Amino acid sequence: MAIDIVVNGSKSEVQKGSTIEDLLQIIDIDINNATGIAIAINSEIVRRPEWKGRELNEGDVVELVTARQGG
């Protein structure tokens, strides 16, 4: 069964029981080598150690931010 979420302002569909880690794999982010990534769900920051166990729920609003160097 699929659930609807919003990722960076765009509607997305993931399988019920999907975690943040699963979502990152779906969008081709290698979590083992990823640095400079911050994730918030419903305006609450989710720390990296919680990504594997934090399940996504129907209607969650996920904000994924990557740090970039520049000036």
DSSP file (Angstrom, degrees, kcal/mol; ACC not computed):
  #  RESIDUE AA STRUCTURE BP1 BP2  ACC     N-H-->O    O-->H-N    N-H-->O    O-->H-N    TCO  KAPPA ALPHA  PHI   PSI    X-CA   Y-CA   Z-CA
    1    1 A M              0   0    0      0, 0.0    15,-3.4     0, 0.0     2,-0.3   0.000 360.0 360.0 360.0 136.3    0.0    0.0    0.0
    2    2 A A  E     -A   15   0A   0     13,-0.3     2,-0.3    15,-0.1    13,-0.3  -0.663 360.0-157.3 -99.1 153.0    1.3    3.4   -0.9
    3    3 A I  E     -A   14   0A   0     11,-3.3    11,-2.2    -2,-0.3     2,-0.4  -0.915  18.2-121.4-124.4 155.5    1.1    6.7    1.0
    4    4 A D  E     +A   13   0A   0     -2,-0.3    55,-3.4     9,-0.2    56,-0.3  -0.833  36.3 163.4 -99.4 132.5    1.3   10.3   -0.2
    5    5 A I  E     -A   12   0A   0      7,-2.6     7,-3.1    -2,-0.4     2,-0.5  -0.837  33.9-121.6-133.3 172.9    4.0   12.6    1.1
    6    6 A V  E     -Ab  11  61A   0     54,-2.5    56,-3.8    -2,-0.3     2,-0.5  -0.989  21.9-169.1-120.8 126.6    5.5   15.9    0.0
    7    7 A V  E >  S-Ab  10  62A   0      3,-3.1     3,-1.9    -2,-0.5    56,-0.2  -0.959  74.1 -25.1-119.7 115.0    9.2   16.1   -0.6
    8    8 A N  T 3  S-     0   0    0     54,-3.0    -1,-0.2    -2,-0.5    55,-0.1   0.877 129.3 -46.7  49.7  42.8   10.7   19.6   -1.1
    9    9 A G  T 3  S+     0   0    0     53,-0.3     2,-0.4     1,-0.2    -1,-0.3   0.361 118.1 106.6  88.0  -5.1    7.3   20.9   -2.2
   10   10 A S  E <  S-A    7   0A   0     -3,-1.9    -3,-3.1     0, 0.0    -1,-0.2  -0.899  72.2-116.8-112.0 136.2    6.5   18.1   -4.7
   11   11 A K  E     +A    6   0A   0     -2,-0.4     2,-0.3    -5,-0.2    -5,-0.2  -0.452  40.5 176.3 -67.6 138.1    4.0   15.4   -4.1
   12   12 A S  E     -A    5   0A   0     -7,-3.1    -7,-2.6    -2,-0.1     2,-0.4  -0.929  23.1-138.4-139.1 162.2    5.5   11.9   -3.9
   13   13 A E  E     +A    4   0A   0     -2,-0.3     2,-0.3    -9,-0.2    -9,-0.2  -0.991  23.8 170.1-126.8 131.2    4.3    8.4   -3.2
   14   14 A V  E     -A    3   0A   0    -11,-2.2   -11,-3.3    -2,-0.4     2,-0.2  -0.907  40.6 -90.6-132.4 162.8    6.2    5.8   -1.1
   15   15 A Q  E >   -A    2   0A   0     -2,-0.3     3,-2.1   -13,-0.3   -13,-0.3  -0.486  50.9 -97.6 -72.4 142.1    5.3    2.4    0.2
   16   16 A K  T 3  S+     0   0    0    -15,-3.4    -1,-0.1     1,-0.3     3,-0.1  -0.351 114.0  33.1 -56.4 136.9    3.7    2.3    3.7
   17   17 A G  T 3  S+     0   0    0     39,-0.6    -1,-0.3     1,-0.3    40,-0.1   0.358  84.9 145.4  93.0  -4.4    6.5    1.5    6.2
   18   18 A S    <   -     0   0    0     -3,-2.1    38,-3.2    38,-0.1    -1,-0.3  -0.386  35.2-149.7 -66.6 143.7    9.1    3.4    4.2
   19   19 A T  B  >  -E   55   0B   0     36,-0.3     4,-2.3    -3,-0.1    36,-0.2  -0.529  31.0 -99.7-104.4 174.5   11.8    5.1    6.3
   20   20 A I  H  > S+     0   0    0     34,-1.4     4,-2.5    31,-0.8     5,-0.2   0.913 126.1  55.0 -59.0 -41.9   13.8    8.2    5.6
   21   21 A E  H  > S+     0   0    0     30,-1.6     4,-1.9     1,-0.2    -1,-0.2   0.908 107.0  49.8 -58.5 -42.7   16.7    5.9    4.6
   22   22 A D  H  > S+     0   0    0     29,-0.3     4,-2.2     1,-0.2    -1,-0.2   0.920 109.3  51.8 -61.6 -44.0   14.4    4.2    2.0
   23   23 A L  H  X S+     0   0    0     -4,-2.3     4,-2.0     1,-0.2    -2,-0.2   0.914 107.7  51.8 -60.0 -44.0   13.3    7.6    0.6
   24   24 A L  H  <>S+     0   0    0     -4,-2.5     5,-3.0     1,-0.2    -1,-0.2   0.883 109.3  50.1 -62.3 -37.9   16.9    8.7    0.2
   25   25 A Q  H ><5S+     0   0    0     -4,-1.9     3,-1.5     3,-0.2    -1,-0.2   0.898 107.4  54.7 -65.7 -39.3   17.6    5.5   -1.7
   26   26 A I  H 3<5S+     0   0    0     -4,-2.2    -2,-0.2     1,-0.3    -1,-0.2   0.881 110.5  45.3 -60.7 -38.8   14.6    6.1   -4.0
   27   27 A I  T 3<5S-     0   0    0     -4,-2.0    -1,-0.3    -5,-0.1    -2,-0.2   0.176 121.6-108.3 -94.9  19.4   15.9    9.6   -4.9
   28   28 A D  T < 5 +     0   0    0     -3,-1.5     2,-0.6     1,-0.2    -3,-0.2   0.855  67.7 145.0  62.5  42.3   19.5    8.2   -5.5
   29   29 A I      < -     0   0    0     -5,-3.0     2,-1.0    -6,-0.1    -1,-0.2  -0.959  45.8-139.7-109.3 120.6   21.3    9.6   -2.4
   30   30 A D    >>  -     0   0    0     -2,-0.6     3,-1.1     1,-0.2     4,-0.9  -0.676  13.6-165.6 -79.4 103.4   23.9    7.2   -1.1
   31   31 A I  T 34 S+     0   0    0     -2,-1.0    -1,-0.2     1,-0.3   -10,-0.0   0.745  83.2  62.3 -66.8 -22.3   23.5    7.6    2.7
   32   32 A N  T 34 S+     0   0    0      1,-0.2    -1,-0.3    -3,-0.1    -2,-0.1   0.782 118.2  26.7 -73.1 -25.4   26.8    5.9    3.4
   33   33 A N  T <4 S+     0   0    0     -3,-1.1     2,-0.4     2,-0.0    -2,-0.2   0.345  94.2 117.7-115.6   3.4   28.7    8.7    1.6
   34   34 A A     <  +     0   0    0     -4,-0.9     2,-0.3    -5,-0.1     3,-0.1  -0.576  35.2 171.7 -79.6 129.8   26.3   11.5    2.0
   35   35 A T        +     0   0    0     -2,-0.4    32,-0.1     1,-0.1     3,-0.1  -0.933  56.6  32.6-129.8 157.9   27.5   14.6    3.9
   36   36 A G  S    S+     0   0    0     -2,-0.3    31,-3.0     1,-0.2     2,-0.5   0.799  81.1 137.6  70.7  29.2   26.0   18.0    4.4
   37   37 A I  E     -C   66   0A   0     29,-0.2     2,-0.4    -3,-0.1    -1,-0.2  -0.917  29.7-175.4-111.4 133.4   22.4   16.7    4.4
   38   38 A A  E     -C   65   0A   0     27,-2.8    27,-2.9    -2,-0.5     2,-0.4  -0.978   5.6-165.2-123.3 140.7   19.7   17.9    6.8
   39   39 A I  E     -CD  64  46A   0      7,-0.5     7,-3.0    -2,-0.4     2,-0.4  -0.987   6.5-176.4-129.6 134.9   16.2   16.5    6.9
   40   40 A A  E     -CD  63  45A   0     23,-2.3    23,-2.9    -2,-0.4     2,-0.5  -0.986   9.0-160.5-126.1 140.6   13.1   17.8    8.5
   41   41 A I  E >  S-CD  62  44A   0      3,-2.6     3,-1.4    -2,-0.4    21,-0.2  -0.985  82.8 -12.6-120.5 122.3    9.7   16.2    8.7
   42   42 A N  T 3  S-     0   0    0     19,-3.2    -1,-0.2    -2,-0.5    20,-0.1   0.903 131.5 -53.8  52.6  44.7    6.8   18.4    9.4
   43   43 A S  T 3  S+     0   0    0     18,-0.4     2,-0.5     1,-0.2    -1,-0.3   0.570 114.6 117.1  69.2  14.1    9.3   21.2   10.4
   44   44 A E  E <   -D   41   0A   0     -3,-1.4    -3,-2.6     2,-0.0    -1,-0.2  -0.956  67.1-123.9-114.5 122.4   11.1   18.9   12.9
   45   45 A I  E     -D   40   0A   0     -2,-0.5     2,-0.6    -5,-0.3    -5,-0.3  -0.373  20.3-152.2 -62.9 135.7   14.7   18.1   12.3
   46   46 A V  E     -D   39   0A   0     -7,-3.0    -7,-0.5    -2,-0.1     5,-0.1  -0.958  15.0-132.3-113.2 119.1   15.5   14.4   12.1
   47   47 A R    >   -     0   0    0     -2,-0.6     3,-2.1     1,-0.1     4,-0.5  -0.355  21.9-111.9 -71.6 149.4   19.0   13.5   13.2
   48   48 A R  G >  S+     0   0    0      1,-0.3     3,-1.7     2,-0.2     4,-0.4   0.843 114.4  60.1 -50.9 -43.0   21.0   11.1   11.0
   49   49 A P  G 3  S+     0   0    0      0, 0.0    -1,-0.3     0, 0.0     4,-0.3   0.737 104.9  52.5 -61.0 -17.8   21.0    8.2   13.5
   50   50 A E  G <> S+     0   0    0     -3,-2.1     4,-1.8     1,-0.2     3,-0.4   0.551  83.6  89.1 -91.9  -8.9   17.1    8.2   13.3
   51   51 A W  T <4 S+     0   0    0     -3,-1.7   -30,-1.6    -4,-0.5   -31,-0.8   0.866  84.7  52.6 -59.6 -39.2   16.9    8.0    9.5
   52   52 A K  T  4 S+     0   0    0     -4,-0.4    -1,-0.2    -3,-0.2    -2,-0.1   0.854 120.1  31.5 -68.2 -34.4   16.9    4.2    9.4
   53   53 A G  T  4 S+     0   0    0     -3,-0.4     2,-1.0    -4,-0.3    -1,-0.2   0.555  89.9 103.3-102.4  -8.5   14.0    3.8   11.9
   54   54 A R     <  -     0   0    0     -4,-1.8   -34,-1.4    -3,-0.0     2,-0.2  -0.650  59.9-154.4 -83.1 105.3   11.9    6.9   11.2
   55   55 A E  B     -E   19   0B   0     -2,-1.0     2,-0.3   -36,-0.2   -36,-0.3  -0.504  12.7-123.1 -78.2 145.9    8.9    5.8    9.2
   56   56 A L        -     0   0    0    -38,-3.2   -39,-0.6    -2,-0.2     2,-0.3  -0.654  26.4-153.1 -86.2 144.7    7.1    8.2    6.9
   57   57 A N    >   -     0   0    0     -2,-0.3     3,-2.4   -41,-0.1   -54,-0.0  -0.830  32.4 -77.4-118.6 156.1    3.4    8.7    7.4
   58   58 A E  T 3  S+     0   0    0     -2,-0.3   -53,-0.2     1,-0.3    -1,-0.1  -0.245 118.2  13.6 -48.5 128.1    0.6    9.8    5.2
   59   59 A G  T 3  S+     0   0    0    -55,-3.4    -1,-0.3     1,-0.2   -54,-0.2   0.421  85.8 155.7  84.3  -1.2    0.8   13.5    4.6
   60   60 A D    <   -     0   0    0     -3,-2.4   -54,-2.5   -56,-0.3     2,-0.6  -0.287  36.8-142.2 -58.6 143.2    4.3   14.0    5.9
   61   61 A V  E     -b    6   0A   0    -56,-0.2   -19,-3.2   -54,-0.0     2,-0.5  -0.947  19.6-165.8-109.6 112.8    6.1   17.1    4.6
   62   62 A V  E     -bC   7  41A   0    -56,-3.8   -54,-3.0    -2,-0.6     2,-0.5  -0.860   8.0-167.0-105.2 128.3    9.7   16.3    4.1
   63   63 A E  E     - C   0  40A   0    -23,-2.9   -23,-2.3    -2,-0.5     2,-0.5  -0.973   4.6-169.7-114.6 122.2   12.3   19.0    3.5
   64   64 A L  E     - C   0  39A   0     -2,-0.5     2,-0.4   -25,-0.2   -25,-0.2  -0.955   6.7-176.7-114.3 120.3   15.7   17.8    2.3
   65   65 A V  E     - C   0  38A   0    -27,-2.9   -27,-2.8    -2,-0.5     2,-0.4  -0.963   8.7-163.1-122.5 132.6   18.5   20.3    2.3
   66   66 A T  E     - C   0  37A   0     -2,-0.4     2,-0.2   -29,-0.2   -29,-0.2  -0.947  20.8-126.1-114.6 136.2   22.0   19.8    1.1
   67   67 A A        -     0   0    0    -31,-3.0     2,-0.4    -2,-0.4   -32,-0.1  -0.562  26.6-168.9 -78.1 140.4   24.9   22.1    2.0
   68   68 A R        -     0   0    0     -2,-0.2     2,-0.3     2,-0.0   -32,-0.0  -0.990  18.6-128.0-131.2 140.6   26.9   23.6   -0.9
   69   69 A Q        +     0   0    0     -2,-0.4     2,-0.3     2,-0.0    -2,-0.0  -0.656  54.1 108.7 -85.5 140.7   30.1   25.5   -0.7
   70   70 A G              0   0    0     -2,-0.3    -2,-0.0     1,-0.1     0, 0.0  -0.986 360.0 360.0 174.6-174.7   30.2   28.8   -2.5
   71   71 A G              0   0    0     -2,-0.3    -1,-0.1     0, 0.0    -2,-0.0   0.386 360.0 360.0-160.7 360.0   30.3   32.5   -2.0
